Amino acid sequence: MLLAELEVRHSRPIAPTRRLALGQLYLPTDPAPGFGGLLLAGLVGGFAPQLDDEFRDRLDVLLDDVERSRRIVQPRLRYRFQSDTVGLDHSRHKLVGDGEKLTLEIDDHANGLPQILGAVYAAGQLTRAARPGVFRLMRRATRWQGAVDDGLIGFLTGESPRSAGEADEGWALAVLGFSPGNEPSRSEINRRFRDLIRDAHPDHGGAVEDAGKRILDLTEAKRTLLGVG
């Protein structure tokens, strides 16, 4: 059964310009984030490992700008978002259900960056009531480092822990100073980690006797939330 669908229109690899538009949308979000939000977050998580650190940080900024309906100067992240679809290739992504099992059917024949951007701009077209839950889930998705499989679905729905981290996520959020249930972006986690590591060092006023354990806790908290060493 089709639960959600997104068609992303984008330039072909040989095209001299990078353009992006949206095609067919079926993104139910009631109650938010809904199946539509899960598909959009799945797209972000599925392709995010292809991005380098600079682009991931710029993606975090774009997520914030689109959620808050700020003016987006084009092009952004190398692609110009437009309404005209003439001459553009298309990628079609689906979330399907079979009983209680959910499966992401991701079209990966093209570059991942326009697929991520398509998901972000599609989320910007949702109702204001739906946006907070959807964008929160998309920020969680930026931290995914694995494949597009049941693990990603479980990570997004909260039904399974991040495969790379066994420590409690709530503990990790607390160590880094985030409130319970918060979904900080990858760049927010890295920025908070750097600030707290600096403050914990004795050269910056940290207690000498506590510095070692504090640094170990901060490092483990970052690893848990990002799923990296």
Stockholm file with secondary structure:
# STOCKHOLM 1.0

chainA/1-229         MLLAELEVRHSRPIAPTRRLALGQLYLPTDPAPGFGGLLLAGLVGGFAPQLDDEFRDRLDVLLDDVERSRRIVQPRLRYRFQSDTVGLDHSRHKLVGDGEKLTLEIDDHANGLPQILGAVYAAGQLTRAARPGVFRLMRRATRWQGAVDDGLIGFLTGESPRSAGEADEGWALAVLGFSPGNEPSRSEINRRFRDLIRDAHPDHGGAVEDAGKRILDLTEAKRTLLGVG
#=GR chainA/1-229 SS CEEEEEEEEECCTTCSSCEEEEEEEECCCSSTTHHHHHHHHHHHHHHGGGSCHHHHHHHHHHHHHHHTTCCCCSSBTTBEECSCCTTCEEEEEEEEEETTEEEEECCCSSCHHHHHHHHHHHHTTSCTTTHHHHHHHHHHHTTCCSCSSHHHHHHHHTSSCCTTCCSCHHHHHHHTTCCTTCCCCHHHHHHHHHHHHHHHSGGGTCCHHHHHHHHHHHHHHHHHHHTCC
#=GC SS_cons         CEEEEEEEEECCTTCSSCEEEEEEEECCCSSTTHHHHHHHHHHHHHHGGGSCHHHHHHHHHHHHHHHTTCCCCSSBTTBEECSCCTTCEEEEEEEEEETTEEEEECCCSSCHHHHHHHHHHHHTTSCTTTHHHHHHHHHHHTTCCSCSSHHHHHHHHTSSCCTTCCSCHHHHHHHTTCCTTCCCCHHHHHHHHHHHHHHHSGGGTCCHHHHHHHHHHHHHHHHHHHTCC
//
